[in-house]
């Protein structure tokens, strides 16, 4: 998967980040937890573990499950990342990146959890919740 050095910030600018291996192919998650967190599907770039943040004193982290946590700016409330606890792989919302022209919508997960009131027209790889979790 093609990557680039992505930079961005939260809405108020209190937190900035550099993701050295941001993927150009973005993913959307339709699980209930992601939709509750953001009011709709979570659209992210998988950025690996080589992510640095400035303004870390403004980052609050919520342990949303046994295996993942979600970070947000405690000044403006912007969602900053979904991070796997064991590998520290970051999934960063694409709206936070300064430059978005390089992104391509590649994959949707938990498509079996997606409500019927929306649908994306893009052709993507679609995974069910069971496929995502390897069940």
C-alpha positions in Angstrom: 0.0 0.0 0.0 1.3 3.4 -1.0 2.2 5.7 1.9 3.3 9.4 2.4 4.3 11.7 5.3 1.0 13.2 6.4 0.7 16.2 8.7 -2.3 17.8 10.3 -4.0 19.1 13.4 -7.1 19.2 15.4 -9.8 21.9 14.9 -8.2 24.4 17.3 -4.6 23.6 16.5 -3.6 22.7 20.1 -2.5 19.2 18.8 -0.5 18.6 15.6 0.8 15.4 14.2 3.2 13.9 11.7 2.4 10.4 10.4 5.5 9.1 8.6 3.6 6.2 7.0 0.1 7.4 6.3 -1.6 5.2 3.8 -3.2 6.8 0.8 -6.0 4.2 0.7 -8.5 5.2 3.3 -10.8 2.9 5.3 -14.3 3.5 6.7 -15.7 1.6 9.7 -19.4 1.2 10.2 -19.4 -0.5 13.6 -21.7 0.8 16.3 -18.8 2.1 18.4 -17.3 4.1 15.6 -20.7 5.5 14.6 -21.4 6.5 18.2 -18.0 8.1 18.6 -18.4 10.3 15.6 -22.0 10.4 14.6 -21.3 8.4 11.4 -18.8 6.1 9.9 -15.2 6.6 10.9 -13.0 7.4 7.8 -9.3 7.0 8.5 -5.8 6.5 7.1 -3.9 3.6 8.7 -0.7 5.3 9.8 1.3 2.6 11.5 3.1 3.3 14.8 5.5 6.0 13.5 3.3 8.9 14.5 4.4 11.9 16.5 2.2 14.5 18.3 2.9 18.0 19.5 0.7 19.4 22.2 0.4 16.0 23.9 -0.8 17.7 27.1 -4.0 18.3 25.2 -4.6 14.7 24.2 -7.0 12.6 26.3 -7.3 8.9 25.7 -10.4 6.8 26.2 -9.8 3.0 26.5 -12.8 2.0 24.3 -12.2 -1.8 24.4 -9.7 -4.4 25.6 -7.7 -4.0 22.4 -8.0 -0.4 21.3 -8.2 3.2 22.6 -9.4 6.5 21.1 -7.6 9.8 21.5 -9.2 13.3 21.3 -8.2 16.9 21.8 -9.3 18.0 25.3 -9.5 21.6 24.1 -11.8 21.4 21.0 -12.9 17.7 21.2 -11.5 16.7 17.7 -11.1 13.0 17.3 -7.3 12.4 16.8 -6.9 8.7 16.5 -8.1 5.1 17.0 -5.1 3.2 18.3 -4.5 -0.6 18.8 -3.1 -1.1 22.3 -0.7 -3.9 21.5 1.0 -2.6 18.3 0.4 1.2 18.7 -0.9 1.3 15.1 -2.8 4.6 14.6 -5.8 5.1 12.5 -6.2 8.9 12.0 -9.4 10.5 10.7 -8.7 11.8 7.1 -10.3 15.1 7.8 -7.4 16.1 10.1 -4.8 15.9 7.3 -3.5 19.1 5.7 -3.5 17.6 2.2 -6.2 15.2 1.2 -6.0 15.0 -2.6 -3.8 11.9 -2.5 -6.4 9.8 -0.6 -8.5 7.1 -2.3 -11.4 5.3 -0.7 -10.3 1.6 -0.6 -12.0 -0.4 2.1 -15.1 -0.5 4.3 -15.3 -2.7 7.4 -18.3 -3.9 9.5 -20.5 -3.4 6.5 -23.0 -5.8 8.1 -23.4 -3.2 10.9 -24.0 -0.3 8.6 -27.5 1.3 9.0 -29.7 1.4 5.9 -30.0 5.2 5.8 -26.7 5.7 3.9 -24.6 4.0 1.3 -21.3 5.0 -0.4 -21.2 4.7 -4.2 -17.4 4.0 -4.3 -16.2 0.6 -5.2 -14.3 -0.7 -2.2 -13.3 -3.9 -0.5 -16.0 -4.7 2.0 -15.5 -6.7 5.2 -18.1 -7.9 7.6 -17.4 -7.6 11.4 -16.6 -11.3 11.5 -14.1 -11.0 8.7 -12.4 -8.0 10.3 -12.1 -9.7 13.7 -11.0 -13.1 12.1 -14.0 -15.0 13.5 
